[in-house]
Amino acid sequence: MPPEICPNCGAILPPTAKVCPECGSDEKTGWSETAYASSLGLPDENFNYDEFVKEEFNPSLARPRGIHWLWWLTALILVILFLIFCLH
């Protein structure tokens, strides 16, 4: 039984398809368990989970930044202009 979506090109397959109508993949070239599992994007045996967590979630790399001084100056000028026009 073929998969619902071709693992090779992503085309939708009819339930009785022997080959993909778009790319021509079949069980020998693209529907085998190896081809299907390789398209899942799972990590291989050499994947280092601890290194991945360190790179992705290292708190020392993610420092929040404040608002740039130019935006503070712009806001201050707008407040001053607002007060000048409202008080006259």
Secondary structure in CASP SS format (residue, H / E / C, confidence):
PFRMAT SS
TARGET T0000
AUTHOR 0000-0000-0000
METHOD secondary structure of the structure
MODEL  1
M C 1.00
P C 1.00
P C 1.00
E C 1.00
I E 1.00
C C 1.00
P C 1.00
N C 1.00
C C 1.00
G C 1.00
A C 1.00
I E 1.00
L C 1.00
P C 1.00
P C 1.00
T C 1.00
A C 1.00
K C 1.00
V C 1.00
C C 1.00
P C 1.00
E C 1.00
C C 1.00
G C 1.00
S C 1.00
D C 1.00
E C 1.00
K C 1.00
T C 1.00
G C 1.00
W C 1.00
S C 1.00
E H 1.00
T H 1.00
A H 1.00
Y H 1.00
A H 1.00
S H 1.00
S C 1.00
L C 1.00
G C 1.00
L C 1.00
P C 1.00
D C 1.00
E C 1.00
N C 1.00
F C 1.00
N C 1.00
Y H 1.00
D H 1.00
E H 1.00
F H 1.00
V H 1.00
K H 1.00
E H 1.00
E H 1.00
F H 1.00
N C 1.00
P C 1.00
S C 1.00
L C 1.00
A C 1.00
R C 1.00
P C 1.00
R C 1.00
G C 1.00
I C 1.00
H C 1.00
W H 1.00
L H 1.00
W H 1.00
W H 1.00
L H 1.00
T H 1.00
A H 1.00
L H 1.00
I H 1.00
L H 1.00
V H 1.00
I H 1.00
L H 1.00
F H 1.00
L H 1.00
I H 1.00
F H 1.00
C H 1.00
L H 1.00
H C 1.00
END
